[in-house]
Amino acid sequence: MKAHEFSPCGTVCDDCDWFKGEKQPQCPGCKAVEGKPFWGNCETYTCVKDRGLEHCGVCDEFPCDDFMSRYDPSEGPKNAVVRAGLLAYRAKHGDEKTVELARKIGHEK
């Protein structure tokens, strides 16, 4: 079974329309572009990389004010809250259960 692709900020890339190529420009994922997606530089990616972490949910300072202030403007602050919940869940329950939960709530669809 192929491992799921996640962004460090809590997005399940496998379910993202840009990652899937349903929206353009297509995004190959944060890891592939080293935190420089089509929309600019991702400060969250840089923070996670500088701290040597897999994702924000395993950081001792999570959820920090910086994380909570970064969200998709089309969705508003609720986006950060949902991603924070998914990251906390991922840190405790792992990737598979997090993907199931994300799909159940319709995150990134």
N, C-alpha and C positions, 0 to 999 in steps of 0.2 A: 504494500500500500504506500502510495506517495505521501510524503509528509506535507502538511498544510503550510502554506505561505502566510506569514503574519508580518505586519509592520510593528516596530517597537512601541508604537503608540496605541496599539489595541485593535487595529483594523485587521479583519480576516481578508487578506488580499484575494484569496480564491473566490470570494464573493463580490469583489469590487468591480464595477462596470469598466473602469479604466484598465485594471489588471487583465480582465477577461477580453478586452478589446472591443467591448460594446460601445465605448465612448472613446473619442480621440482627443488628444494623442494617447496611444496606448502606453501604459506604465508597466515596466517589467518588475516592479517591486522596489521597496526602499533599499534592500541589501544590494540589489543589482546596480542601482544608480548611486550607491553610497550616500543616501540622504539628500540627493539633489534631483527630486522629481521635476516634472515639466512645469510645475507652478513656482519653483524656487528652491531655496535651501531650507531643509527641515531642521529646526533647532532641537526638536525632540530626538531625532536620530543622532545628532551630534552629541547630545547630553548622554544618551545611553551608551554610545560608542566610547566616549571619554571615560565613562565610569566602568567600562568593561562588562556591561550587563547585556542580557538577552532582550529584555523589555522593561518598560517602566514599572510594571507590577512587582518586580523583584527588588526594586530600589528601596533603601531604608527611609528615604524622604517622600515616598509615594503615598498619597497623591499630593504633589507640591502645587503651589500657586501657578508656577510656570506651565505645568501640564494642564491645569484646569483653565488657563487662559488661551490655550491653543485648540481651536476647533474649526470645523468647516463652517464658513460664514453663512452658507445656505441653510444650515441646520441650527446654528446658534449654540449656546452653551450646553444644551441638552446633549449634544454630540460628545463633549468631553466627559460628561457624567456617565453616559452609556459606556464609552470606552474604558473609563476608570473601573467601572463595575466588571467589565469583561476581563480586564487585566488582573484585577484582584482574584477573580474566579480562576483565571488561567494559572496564576501563581500557586493556587491551592489544589486545583483539580486537573490540570494538564490541558494539552492542546485539543484532544478529541472532544472532551466534554465542553470545552469552550466553543468550539465550532458548532456543536449541536445547539448550545444555548444561543449563540449569535444568530443562527438560522431560525431558531424558534421565535426569537423576538423580531426578526426581519431586519437586523442590522446590516447595512451596506447593500440592501436590495433596492 
